[in-house]
Amino acid sequence: MRPYLDRIDALLARPLSGDEDHHLVILRRSRDFAPPHDDRDELLRTGEEFEGELRELAAALDARWGPHAVLSMEDYSLMDPDDDGLPPFFRDLCARGYFGDLRYWRAGGRLVAVSVGHEDKEEPVVLFAAVTGSAEGFPG
């Protein structure tokens, strides 16, 4: 977990400027599952493995910042990423096809979110972290 935590700390240290209200980093990426490597069973195992790492990472971040909150991305999966009404952070996640539930924490004046993303069945599974300075789109 240490390399993941170090990368999240680096994201928190990066300034957010005018057009950038967030930073996102891929912590781990699987191979792609495009033919001829489209083994559904392996994709399911890979997804489970990444979800396990996400749980471990969330536990490490819970120890740092307290219990996380969860935000379902289900409603966002139906939205057009080009919709100007969509907050920039969520527009980026939608454009990438990352619709896994977000686990997030407040860290000072920022929000830190982690999740597993998988754009479509042929694309790699990713474990990612993001830091945003905007609470727009997050509950309360």
C-alpha positions, -999 to +999 in steps of 0.1 A: +000+000+000+029+024+006+035+032-030-002+040-035-003+062-004+028+080-016+012+087-049-020+100-032+002+122-010+019+136-041-016+144-056-025+162-024+007+183-026+000+193-062-016+227-066-050+230-083-051+259-107-077+278-127-089+251-152-078+222-130-102+214-102-088+179-098-060+155-104-063+118-112-037+091-112-039+055-122-024+035-093-026+001-111-037-010-145-044-045-157-037-057-192-064-051-218-090-078-226-094-072-263-095-102-286-077-125-286-072-120-249-109-117-241-110-143-213-142-134-193-132-156-163-098-138-161-116-104-164-138-114-135-108-126-114-090-094-122-119-072-112-122-091-079-084-087-073-086-049-079-117-046-057-096-064-029-068-039-033-093-010-032-107-024+001-071-025+015-063+010+003-096+023+017-087+007+051-053+024+051-069+058+042-096+052+069-068+049+094-054+082+082-086+103+078-114+083+095-142+063+079-148+070+043-181+079+026-193+061-005-208+077-036-225+056-062-216+065-097-247+047-111-266+079-119-236+093-136-233+063-159-265+075-176-252+111-182-235+125-212-199+135-203-202+165-226-230+179-205-219+213-193-240+209-162-219+180-150-192+190-125-157+188-141-146+160-118-175+138-126-173+148-163-138+134-164-148+101-147-177+097-171-155+104-201-131+077-189-160+053-183-151+050-146-184+042-129-173+022-098-185+034-065-162+061-051-148+059-016-139+093-005-125+114+024-122+150+033-085+159+037-081+195+046-098+216+020-099+188-006-116+155-013-097+124-019-115+096-039-104+061-048-122+035-070-119+008-096-127+018-131-133-004-162-144+015-193-157-015-212-151-052-215-120-049-238-103-022-218-079-026-188-093-026-152-077+003-132-074+013-096-072+050-094-071+079-070-082+115-075-080+147-055-104+175-061-108+210-046-145+211-054-172+194-035-196+200-064-215+167-071-206+152-037-233+148-010-237+175+016 
